[in-house]
Amino acid sequence: METIASHPGTVTAVKEGVVDVQIVSFGACSSCEAQHKCGFADQKDKTVTVKCSDWQNFKEGDHVVVNINKNLGLLSVLIAYVLPSVAPILAI
């Protein structure tokens, strides 16, 4: 899978099957070609919930890197923007 963005972050919570990671956007986002797809560029701090099978290996305070692959980035754009735009048209 092709990675379009990587963001360093800090684990803020660990729950069964998921890890919450606080991401801090840096000034480099403005020059990133994927800034419109990843959604991290519009705010300074974000917390993302990452599903993972090895969640037991993480603890609060761990420094991690969150990667976004191209296919999931495009799927998220489809779900967040395209489907809500098409739904009212189909309801007519």
Residue pairs with C-beta under 8 A, 6 or more apart in sequence:
1 69
1 70
1 71
2 69
2 70
2 71
3 67
3 68
3 69
3 70
4 33
4 34
4 37
4 38
4 68
4 69
4 70
4 73
5 32
5 34
5 37
5 38
5 40
5 67
5 68
5 73
6 65
6 66
6 67
6 68
7 23
7 25
7 38
7 40
7 65
7 66
7 68
8 23
8 24
8 63
8 64
8 65
8 66
9 21
9 22
9 23
9 24
9 48
9 63
9 64
9 65
9 66
10 21
10 22
10 61
10 62
10 63
10 64
11 19
11 20
11 21
11 58
11 59
11 60
11 61
11 62
11 63
11 64
12 20
12 21
12 22
12 47
12 60
13 19
13 20
13 60
14 20
14 55
14 58
14 59
14 60
15 55
16 55
17 51
17 52
17 53
17 55
18 49
18 50
18 51
18 52
18 55
19 49
19 50
19 52
19 55
19 58
19 64
20 47
20 48
20 49
20 50
21 47
21 48
21 49
21 50
21 64
21 66
22 45
22 46
22 47
23 40
23 45
23 46
23 47
23 48
23 66
24 44
24 45
25 40
25 41
25 43
25 44
25 45
25 46
29 35
29 40
29 41
30 41
32 38
32 41
34 68
34 73
35 41
37 68
37 73
37 74
37 76
37 77
38 68
38 73
39 46
39 76
40 46
48 66
50 66
52 58
58 64
